[in-house]
Amino acid sequence: MSLQIDRLWQGLLDTLMMVGVSSLAALLLGLPLAVILVITDRENLFANPLLNRLLGWVVNLFRSVPFLILMVALIPFTRLVVGTSYGVWAAVVPLTLAATPFFARIAEVSLREVDKGLVEAAQAMGFHRRHIIWHVLLPEARPGIVSGFTITLVTMINASAMAGAIGAGGLGDLAYRYGYQRFDSQVMLTVIVVLVALVTLLQLSGDRLSRRLNHR
């Protein structure tokens, strides 16, 4: 019994490590990408239709590839970056590359929903374009960005479970090796309960933070 608890605890830690590192990387890469997609659009702050179309094409390309296929296709690149194609850190690379464009599109929608009148008012007051981004676009879009990041986290937990089933470790690996392959329904049920609890906690926390930001 204690051995199963140890395995479950290690699987949870591995999953949190995969999702935590990948989500931080997706946030640091995806949010600037979303801003660039918005401000380089036609008649926007830094209008550049060619750059906008190119970035949009790259984002759509990565979003259109199923995670399992992306993970396998990135094995040479993953081995180059982290030195291995197996384990927790190997899963971080495809998780990041899958989550970044996903989050970027969600954040882009939130940024586009900012009242254009606020931007025009800031321009009329002589705000520099970069100040408009920092002091108008991003603050006004914060509730939507937080909600989008919460959705991204939930999606990444699902993807990490899939990655675990093919050797990345974590709860997915625990469910596959000790639940599915050994026909142990108790292990499978326990992993499912832990995943549901984790997703529920993240969703409730993200929704609460988004509501608080929305009422400021």
PyMOL commands that set and color helices and strands:
alter all, ss='L'
color gray80, all
select helices_A, chain A and resi 2-39+49-64+67-73+75-82+88-112+116-124+129-168+170-180+185-214
alter helices_A, ss='H'
color red, helices_A
deselect
rebuild
show_as cartoon
